[in-house]
Amino acid sequence: MRANLAQSIGVASAAALLLPLAPLVPAAALSPSAAAPSARSAPSSPAVPGHTQSLSFDESPKPSAGPRAPGEKDAAVRVVSARTVRPYSLLGVVWDRADQPLRGRVEVRARDADTGRWSEWQQLEAHASGAGSADEGGRARGATAPLWVGPSDGVEARVLPESATAGVSLPGGLRLELVDPGPGEQSGAAQPPGEPKTAEPDRGPGPDKAPDPEKAPGTDTGAGSGSAPDTGTEPATGGEPQTGSDPQTGSETGSGDGAMSGQNGTGAVLPELTREATETEYQTGGSFVGPRPRIVTRRGWGANEKLREPGHAYTKTVKAAFVHHTAMSNSYKCSKAPSIIRAMYRYHVKSSKWRDIGYNFLIDKCGTIYEGRSGGVAKAVRGAHTYGFNTDTTGIAVLGSFDKTKPPQRAVDAIARLTAWKLGLFGVDPAGRTWLKSGGGKFKKGRKIRFHTVSGHKDGYVTECPGARLYGKLDSIRTAAAHLQGR
């Protein structure tokens, strides 16, 4: 009898695991306004920490579950039909080869795991063709930018022509990637210093919630319509100075934050330093190095170091910083930034086949700075952020979308603090200009181009990143960063 019971439980468990991966209800029942009760009542498998689901696009389009414009029904050339899936929080589209562009408009929508309601259709922003491929060893896939949607259990996607007269050219291996970031891999993760009091509710997963945002300092409203004056101050809290392992010898070094060692040490936070303390800590830095800002390390946001490729890639120096936005919702809670970064990390490594997360640094709307790609925050780590100009540069991405939304002042100030310090370590004036050699893309390979030392992604490639509203802040960022350097 026990054997029969165990066998029954095994069969039931297997069914529960398979059931969420197939459509459960007709498309008509999956309207954006409906909670899809038949799907919601179906048994579901528990979330698997840190996993990725891949769904192929169907070459035989099926009717969309949502409302559509006249004639739109026949416009879709590839679809992932509405279906129930295992819980996920971030999605994106990838294909086999980074040198093959996707000429079409990719739109997706997600079903909220808590309410059962569908989101509106959202367009995914395509990465530059070949982005990261050369710097990532030529193995990178083509990919769209990832989109954070919060905990969801349903998805639908479609590829449409870019315009009424444009054709569609699709690369091979097109598929939808659904990412669950899982909980942080490290305990004692760093807490963001402050949360906008008026931030919209967020559905982000994970155990790394910050203290109640209503009790946190600051009045920045950067959730959607812009930002209010930043009246809070970022505390210089954090951990002990880090030690690291030299990439050449493997020996432990007492380099403070691990920045001169090539490893990331064990501290969850690099505390803020005064300008005088920074000059003492980084004696090989430039004479105008700015004070080091508070930085949440990879351990602080819960990076699983086994996920990325071993080792690090370095360039000779850092001559410029490229500013990006992540082209995602602005309504997230800052306490969920670690989850968002973990999801992006998994998407860049597992789905896009990059060696690590692409950006050297990330900044949330509360102004918290996070270490991105591993290898030492003060070293010339080569990232995968600006195709053609990843050499001798650093990439800084702000979580959010700033085409029409004003970037929060905390985030703008954080960019200034970070560039004052990072560029100062290499003797670079953030209000100056420099020459960079193109690796291809927007400019012919080998051509030397003159850039602002603090530039936007769009300066180096054909893209709207970092959004018009954030791009418009770059002049003030350059001035503020130079002032922080004492220039």
Salt bridges, closest charged atoms under 4 A:
ASP58 OD2 - LYS62 NZ 3.96
GLU72 OE2 - ARG158 NH1 2.74
ASP96 OD1 - ARG175 NH1 3.13
ASP99 OD2 - ARG97 NH2 2.67
GLU107 OE2 - ARG105 NE 2.96
GLU107 OE1 - ARG158 NH2 2.68
ASP112 OD2 - ARG203 NE 2.77
ASP135 OD1 - ARG382 NE 3.95
GLU136 OE1 - ARG373 NH2 3.01
ASP153 OD2 - ARG40 NH1 2.30
ASP153 OD1 - ARG111 NE 2.98
GLU156 OE1 - ARG109 NE 2.80
ASP180 OD2 - HIS51 ND1 3.55
ASP208 OD2 - ARG342 NH1 2.80
ASP230 OD1 - ARG410 NE 2.98
GLU234 OE1 - ARG417 NH2 3.43
ASP257 OD2 - ARG292 NH1 3.17
GLU279 OE2 - ARG275 NE 3.58
GLU305 OE2 - ARG298 NE 2.84
GLU305 OE1 - ARG308 NE 2.66
GLU309 OE1 - ARG139 NH2 2.58
GLU309 OE2 - ARG355 NH1 3.46
ASP356 OD1 - ARG298 NH1 3.20
ASP429 OD1 - ARG487 NE 3.59
ASP475 OD1 - ARG478 NH1 2.45
